[in-house]
Amino acid sequence: MTARLDAALSERGLARSRTHAARLIADGRVTVDGRPATKASAQIAPNQRIDVDADHYVSRAAHKLIAALDAFAIEVTGRTALDMGASTGGFTQVLRERGADPVLAVDVGHDQIAPEIAADRGVRVVEGMNVRFMTPETLAEATGVAAAPSVVTGDLSFISLLHVLPAAIAVAHPAADFVLLVKPQFEVGRERIRGGVVEDPALQADVVRRVVENAREQGLAARGLIESPLAGTHGNREFVLHLARGADADHDAIEHSIAEIARGERRDSSGVRGTRADPTQ
């Protein structure tokens, strides 16, 4: 008798739950009989082999933050960190592995963070909090941590960074480093998205420039910009931006990077340039 793939993963002990299984499938970490699985609803027979990528991170998003911290040479050891949009805890996991203490893992949802991350004494999990409306007082009350975070990361969906930046700046230490994932699919109107993807490189570049300029108006300067080493949902091109108070590290370099985005070029965290492939292929 066949079963849904997400249910089979859970029943075979390869996922904590069907929700976790669905995320593993969406992250491209599941194969069936050696072939990549793309649908949680796929019917699986008992004799079919299911394999899951053994990456120890609870979310593939962890690799986006790893690339950014390395590219921007940001040291987080001993610093209080705020992870906005923590979800299953991939960013939080990386911050803890690199010595951040504590990490304030905040998400508007519930019951998403991986149990092993939630059980870490250095993590303060806050569920049901919309970071757009957080204040220093509400964050401190929810986490029990009075210190303002000096590292702020963000992997947010279904909301523009332009709506989140004012609150993030308000709760952060004046010398904080901000490492934020820029997702064009959540920054433009639906009429500009095709099949869930922002395909136009010029539009992608415009989104990044708009976030940079908005941050500058609020006292934050762009210190670094890379393309995410992993695509977002549906193959969307995403970018990681390093912001901090003060002057741009190199205004011309940031503008040059944005121009590369507009031309459809990509430069990975090691500085290697290439041509962006069609995400639909």
Protein Blocks (a to p, Z undefined) as FASTA:
>chain_A
ZZdfklmmmmnopafbfklmmmmmmnopaceehiacfbfkbccdfkbccdddfbfbfbfk
lmmmmmmmmmnopafehiacddehklnommmmmmmmnopacdddddfbehkbcfklmmpm
kbccdehiafklgcfklmmmmnopabdcfbdcdddehiafklmmmmmmmmpcfkbccddd
ddfklmbcfklpgghiafblklmmmmmmmmmmmmmmnopacfbdcddfbdcehhiacddd
dddedjdfblmlmmmmmmmmmnopacdfkopacddddfkZZ
